[in-house]
């Protein structure tokens, strides 16, 4: 491709160049779409070459026909993550369900696509549909840990639901993936909600142990550090929590995700003002979906009724 001249595509090439120039420091995606034969591959190759010239690492995949459904499911997952962890724009959910339905058309047995559709229902608050679809994922793959975790979270979101059902899902997820801190984190929160302080403490210790072990391989991983702060907070270790948060802020003062995790740690300690302050900082640092997450995160339950939180939500919506 280097040295070739592309004629009559100045507008499209300009879009690609502007996209590459604006990608630094933030998650983003560029999708080339259109009918077959209009030159998408030529534009794509030019974009790849331009990215390499700018020093971007480039990974290229060409799925075989039986794998094309998986590619669409992957795009759907990326769109869902953009909704949940970037800006909370509902257009991402529309795109996610479109991609996952395309994946199912190509592979009706795709568990990834089915899970992706369940996630869209979950984010849209269509809890009954989400529950049925997550359950269909587990019927096909009983060891699908993420489906079990989301089913547990769904139970916690459903008024009047039996929280023991969530407990069952979290415990099974912990059995399947004992070295993952997520199941233990949800167990710690749920045990606390159920008034079982001893079990909540035991689960919090597991969160701390697992996260600390991971940090041995990368001592300055700010995401892990922020999750460790949350683990200390679940255990009630105020001094350890504050010390870890200070370190996180020193290393990454403008990382929206880690600032959000710090807000959760403050919320678990009942430090409402500090939690709201960090939520605002997370938003200002680029985590635009902070309100959607804060509304359902069990770590922030003690904060949600506070007037400062209510004002923040009203302001950021």
C-alpha positions in Angstrom: 0.0 0.0 0.0 2.8 2.6 0.7 3.3 4.8 -2.3 -0.1 4.0 -3.9 -2.3 7.0 -4.6 -6.0 6.8 -3.8 -8.0 9.1 -6.1 -11.4 10.6 -5.3 -11.6 9.6 -1.6 -10.2 12.7 0.0 -13.2 13.1 2.3 -13.0 9.6 3.7 -9.2 9.7 4.0 -9.6 13.0 5.9 -12.0 11.3 8.4 -9.5 8.5 9.0 -6.6 10.9 9.5 -8.7 13.1 11.9 -9.7 9.9 13.8 -6.1 8.9 14.2 -5.1 12.3 15.4 -7.8 12.4 18.0 -7.4 9.0 19.6 -4.7 9.7 22.1 -5.7 9.1 25.8 -9.3 8.0 25.2 -11.2 4.9 24.1 -12.7 5.2 20.7 -13.6 3.2 17.6 -14.0 3.8 13.9 -16.3 1.6 11.8 -16.1 1.4 8.0 -19.5 0.3 6.7 -21.0 0.1 3.2 -22.0 -2.1 0.3 -19.6 -4.6 -1.1 -17.3 -3.3 -3.8 -17.2 0.4 -2.9 -13.5 0.4 -1.7 -13.8 -0.2 2.1 -10.7 -2.5 2.1 -8.6 0.1 0.3 -9.6 2.8 2.9 -9.0 0.3 5.7 -5.5 -0.6 4.5 -4.6 3.1 4.2 -5.8 3.7 7.7 -3.8 0.8 9.0 -0.7 2.1 7.3 -1.2 5.6 8.6 -1.6 4.2 12.1 1.6 2.3 11.8 3.4 5.4 10.6 2.2 7.2 13.7 3.6 4.5 16.0 0.3 2.8 16.9 0.6 -1.0 17.5 -1.7 -2.6 15.0 -3.4 -6.0 15.4 -5.1 -7.4 12.3 -7.6 -10.3 12.2 -9.4 -11.9 9.2 -12.0 -14.3 10.5 -13.0 -17.3 8.4 -16.7 -17.6 7.5 -17.6 -19.8 10.5 -16.0 -17.2 12.8 -17.7 -14.1 11.4 -20.5 -14.4 14.0 -17.9 -14.1 16.8 -16.5 -11.0 15.2 -19.9 -9.3 15.4 -20.4 -10.5 19.0 -17.0 -8.9 19.8 -18.1 -5.6 18.3 -21.3 -5.8 20.3 -19.3 -6.4 23.5 -17.2 -3.4 22.7 -20.2 -1.2 22.3 -21.7 -2.4 25.6 -18.5 -1.6 27.4 -18.5 1.9 25.8 -22.0 2.4 27.4 -21.0 1.0 30.8 -17.5 2.4 31.2 -17.3 5.4 29.0 -20.1 7.8 28.3 -23.4 6.0 29.1 -24.9 7.0 25.7 -27.8 4.8 24.8 -26.8 4.7 21.2 -24.1 2.3 22.2 -26.8 -0.2 23.4 -28.6 0.1 20.1 -25.4 -0.7 18.3 -24.6 -3.5 20.7 -27.9 -5.3 20.2 -27.6 -4.8 16.4 -24.2 -6.4 16.3 -25.2 -9.3 18.6 -28.3 -10.1 16.5 -26.2 -10.1 13.4 -23.9 -12.6 15.2 -26.9 -14.8 16.1 -28.0 -14.7 12.4 -24.7 -16.1 11.4 -24.3 -18.5 14.4 -27.6 -19.3 16.2 -25.7 -21.1 18.9 -23.4 -18.2 19.7 -23.2 -17.9 23.5 -21.3 -14.7 23.3 -24.0 -13.1 21.2 -26.7 -14.3 23.6 -24.9 -12.9 26.6 -24.4 -9.6 24.8 -28.1 -9.3 24.2 -28.8 -10.1 27.8 -26.4 -7.3 28.8 -28.3 -4.8 26.7 -31.5 -5.8 28.3 -29.8 -5.5 31.7 -28.6 -2.0 31.0 -32.0 -1.0 29.6 -33.7 -2.1 32.8 -35.6 -4.9 31.0 -34.9 -7.2 33.9 -37.3 -10.1 33.1 -36.0 -10.4 29.5 -32.4 -10.1 30.8 -33.0 -12.8 33.4 -34.4 -15.2 30.8 -31.6 -14.6 28.4 -28.8 -14.9 31.1 -30.5 -18.2 32.1 -30.4 -19.4 28.5 -26.7 -18.7 28.5 -26.2 -20.8 31.7 -28.4 -23.6 30.2 -25.9 -23.8 27.3 -22.8 -23.2 29.5 -23.3 -23.7 33.2 -19.7 -22.5 33.8 -20.3 -19.1 32.3 -19.1 -17.0 35.3 -20.1 -13.6 33.9 -23.7 -14.7 33.4 -23.8 -16.0 37.0 -22.5 -12.6 38.3 -24.9 -10.6 36.2 -27.8 -12.9 37.3 -26.9 -12.2 40.9 -26.7 -8.4 40.3 -30.0 -8.6 38.5 -31.6 -10.2 41.6 -30.2 -7.5 43.8 -31.8 -4.9 41.5 -35.2 -6.5 41.5 -37.5 -5.3 44.2 -38.8 -8.0 46.5 -36.5 -10.7 45.0 -35.0 -13.4 47.2 -31.4 -12.3 47.8 -30.5 -15.9 48.5 -30.8 -16.5 44.8 -28.0 -13.9 44.2 -26.0 -15.5 46.9 -26.2 -18.9 45.1 -25.0 -17.3 41.9 -22.1 -15.5 43.5 -21.0 -18.6 45.4 -21.0 -20.7 42.3 -19.0 -18.0 40.4 -16.4 -18.0 43.2 -16.2 -21.8 43.0 -15.7 -21.7 39.2 -13.2 -18.8 39.4 -11.7 -18.7 42.9 -8.7 -16.5 42.0 -10.9 -13.8 40.5 -11.8 -11.0 42.9 -15.1 -10.1 41.3 -17.2 -13.0 42.8 -15.7 -12.3 46.2 -16.4 -8.6 45.9 -20.1 -9.2 45.2 -20.3 -11.8 48.0 -18.8 -9.3 50.4 -21.4 -6.7 49.5 -24.3 -9.1 49.6 -23.3 -10.7 52.9 -23.1 -7.2 54.3 -26.6 -6.4 53.0 -27.9 -9.6 54.6 -26.4 -8.7 57.9 -23.8 -11.5 57.9 -20.8 -9.5 59.0 -18.5 -12.5 59.5 -19.1 -13.8 56.0 -18.8 -10.3 54.6 -15.4 -9.9 56.3 -14.2 -13.3 55.1 -15.1 -12.4 51.5 -13.4 -9.0 51.8 -10.2 -10.7 53.0 -10.3 -12.8 49.8 -10.7 -9.6 47.7 -7.6 -8.1 49.4 -5.6 -11.3 49.1 -6.3 -11.9 45.4 -5.8 -8.2 44.5 -2.5 -8.0 46.5 -1.2 -11.2 44.7 -2.0 -9.6 41.3 -0.2 -6.4 42.3 3.0 -8.4 43.0 3.3 -8.7 39.2 2.5 -5.0 38.6 3.0 -2.9 41.7 1.8 0.4 40.1 -1.2 -1.0 38.2 -3.6 1.8 39.2 -6.8 -0.1 38.5 -5.7 -2.9 40.7 -4.7 -0.4 43.4 -8.1 1.2 43.3 -9.8 -2.1 43.6 -7.5 -2.9 46.6 -8.7 0.3 48.2 -12.2 -0.9 47.8 -11.3 -4.3 49.3 -9.8 -2.6 52.3 -12.9 -0.5 52.7 -15.1 -3.6 52.6 -13.0 -5.0 55.4 -13.4 -1.8 57.3 -9.7 -0.8 57.2 -10.0 2.9 57.0 -6.3 3.8 57.3 -5.3 1.2 54.7 -8.1 2.5 52.4 -7.0 6.1 52.7 -3.4 5.3 52.2 -4.1 3.3 49.0 -6.4 6.0 47.6 -3.7 8.6 48.2 -1.3 6.4 46.2 -3.8 5.9 43.4 -4.4 9.7 43.1 -0.7 10.3 43.1 -0.2 7.8 40.2 -3.3 8.6 38.2 -5.0 11.8 39.2 -7.1 11.9 36.0 -8.1 8.3 35.3 -11.9 8.3 35.5 -12.2 4.5 36.2 -9.8 4.4 39.2 -11.3 7.6 40.6 -14.7 6.0 40.4 -13.3 3.0 42.3 -12.0 5.4 44.9 -15.5 6.8 45.2 -16.8 3.3 45.9 -14.2 2.8 48.6 -15.3 6.1 50.3 -18.9 5.1 50.0 -18.3 1.7 51.7 -16.7 3.6 54.6 -19.8 5.9 54.8 -17.7 8.9 53.7 -20.5 10.5 51.6 -18.9 13.8 50.8 -15.6 12.2 49.7 -17.5 9.7 47.6 -19.5 12.4 45.8 -16.3 14.4 45.3 -14.6 11.5 43.6 -17.7 10.7 41.5 -17.5 14.2 40.1 -13.8 13.9 39.5 -14.4 10.6 37.7 -16.9 12.4 35.4 -14.6 15.3 34.8 -11.8 12.9 33.9 -13.8 11.3 31.1 -15.9 8.6 32.8 -19.2 10.0 31.4 -21.2 6.9 32.4 -20.6 7.5 36.1 -24.2 8.2 37.0 -25.4 4.9 35.4 -22.9 2.9 37.4 -23.4 4.8 40.6 -27.1 4.1 40.6 -26.7 0.3 40.7 -23.3 -0.2 42.4 -23.9 -1.8 45.8 -20.7 -0.1 47.1 -22.6 3.3 46.9 -25.9 2.2 48.5 -25.2 4.4 51.6 -24.6 7.4 49.4 -27.5 7.3 47.0 -30.1 9.0 49.2 -27.8 11.7 50.3 -28.8 15.2 49.0 -25.3 15.8 47.6 -25.5 12.6 45.5 -29.0 13.5 44.3 -27.8 17.0 43.3 -24.8 15.5 41.5 -27.0 13.1 39.5 -29.4 15.9 38.5 -26.5 18.0 37.4 -24.7 15.3 35.4 -27.7 13.8 33.6 
